[in-house]
Amino acid sequence: MANTIRSILLKNFVANPLNPNEMSKSNFIKLARNIGKTGQYEPLIVRSYFAKKGFFQIINGYHRVKILMKLGYKTADCAVWKVDDDNMLLLTATLNRLVGKDNVDKKINLLKCLIEKMKPEELSKYLVQTKKQIQRFADMGKMQPTDAAKYLMNTLVFFVTDVQRDKIEKAFSSLGEQVKDEKTKAAKRAAGLTIMAEFYLGK
């Protein structure tokens, strides 16, 4: 049988206990706002839950399920995949991690179009960028995409041992004054990592 799209009762979902993906509180709220405002969301990916007839295990979409419940939905649109246990493990490890990178020119043009429709303060409720970052786009004027690229947010993912983590955290904590103007923990870490990189590079 081919994979199918169907509407499934939210109460009939079973979480995947091995799913390592976690969403920050801020991004969770923004995703909830997006779904609440548009009524649209990417269909969940699920498989039949063999241990309980009529139930489905979530492969991708755990946070969407929580949000839909919070918004009062009774069902969710789902892609039902035929997946065995081995492939379930593989998909769990990859679906939330294999991502692309934004094309800078297109990203800037997209944000400019959004700014024409919505004020930066309102837009920041739905996007990863903060009000301040979005406002920079609004003030760009004729700035070239290559110059404006520094305002785009990029994700860096790396893994460290406990010893390495402790050393990094200690280094971050010693940069208090130099990153005090940053509003969020993520911004402070980004600024701190940049300072340490510049020190190493001699800039």
N, C-alpha and C positions, 0 to 999 in steps of 0.2 A: 504494500500500500504506500502511495506517495505521501510526502509531508502535506499536512492540511492546515488551514486557518479556521479556527472556530472560537466561539464565545464560551468561556468556562466560568463557573461560579467561583468567586474568590475563596470561599470556604473550603473548596476542594483542592487547594494547592498545598503541596508539601515542600518545605524549604530543603535546599541541598546543604547538608551539614559540613561539607568540605569546601564550600564557596568562600574564598579568602577575600573577596572584594568588599571593601567598606567605603561608604560615602560620607564625606564630612557633613556636619549639621547644616552648614551654610549652603552647600550644593544640594542637599536634600530639600531644603526649603525652596530653593530656586527651581528645582525640577517640579516640585509640587505646584508652585505658582504657574509654571509653564503649562502643565497639564490642566490646572484649574481654569486658566484663562482661555486656552485654545480648545480644550476638550479632546486634544489629539495626543497620542503617545505611540511609541514604537511597540508593536505587538511583542508579548512575552514569548520566549522560547521554552517549551516544556516537553516532557515525555510522559508516557503512561507510567503510573506508579504501580509497579508489579505487586507490591505488598498489600495494596488496598484497592479494590475494584472501584472505578469511577473517580479516582484521585489522580493528580498529576504532579510530578516533581519539577520544580523550577530549575531550568538550566541557565537562563539569563533573564533577569527582570525582577529580582527579589525586592529592590527598592521601589520599583513601580507598583508592585503588589501592595506594599505598605501605604504608598501614597493614594492609590485608588481606594483602599479601605478607608483611609482618613477622609477622603473626599465624598464618601458615601456611595461609591459604586458597588454593585452587586456581582458584576461579571467583568471579565477582561478578555480582550481579543488576544488570541495566542496562535503561534505556529507550533503545531504538534509534530515533533520530530521522532522518527524511529531510531532510537539510540540505545546501544547496549551499555553495560556498566563500564567497559574499558574506554569507549569513546566518550562516555559521560565525563570521566575523569579528565580526558584530554581537552574537551570543550570547556570544562570548568576552569582549567588552567590557562586557556587562551582567549576566550571570548571577550573578556574585559581588559585584555592587555595588548592585543594586536591592534594598534591604532596607527593612523597616518599623521601627517603634519600639515597644518594649514598652509595654503598658498598665500603669501603675504599680500600680493596685489588684490586678490579676490576677497581676502578677509577684511582688508581696509575698506574696499568698496561696499561690502556687505554692511559693515558697521556704520558707514556714512549714510547708507540708505535707511538703516534703522533709526539713526539719530534724527533724520528728517521726519520720522513718524512719531517718535517718542522722546521725551526729555531724558537726559542722562540719568537723573535720579530715579526715574521710573524704570528705565531700561536696566539699571544695575540690579534690580530685583529679580531679573530673569537670566542675566548673563553672568559668566564667570568674572568678567572685568568689574572693577569697582566704579563708583560714580566718578571719581577723580580720573581714572584711566579712560573712561568713556568720554569725559569732558575734553580730554586732550585730543581725541579724535575730532570732536566738534570744533575745536580751535585750530585744526591743522591747516585749513585753507588750501593753499597750493603746494603743501608739503609733498615731496615725492615719496612713494611707497617705501623706497630703500631707506629714507631718513625716518619714516614713521614706524618702521618695523620694530624699533626698540620698545615701542609701547605695547606690542603684542605679548601675550603670556605663553610661555612654552613649558612643557612638563618634562622634568628630569626624574627618572626612576633609577635608583641604584640600591644595592644591598650591602650592608656592613655587618661585621661581627659586633658582639657586645663591647669588646675592648675599643674597637674603632668608633662605635657610636658614642661611648663615654668621652673619648677624646674630642670628637666633633662637638658634642654638647658643651663641653668645657670651653672650647674655643668660641662658640656662639655666645656663651654667657659673658665672656670677657669683652665683647663688642658692644656692651650696653649703650654707651653714649653715642657711638657711631651709627647706631640703627634706631635711636629713640624716636625719630620722626615717622617711622613706618607704623601704620595703624594695626596691622594684623600680624599674627605669628608667622604666617607664610611669607609675608612681605619682609619681615625682619630676617628670616632665614635666608631669603633670596639675596637681600642686601649684604648679609654677613658672608655668605658664600662668595659673592662677588668681591668683597674686600679682601678675603683670604686669597682668592685667585689672583687679584691684582698685586698683592704683596709678593706672591710667589713669582709672578711674571716681572716684578720690578717696575710696575707702573704706578 
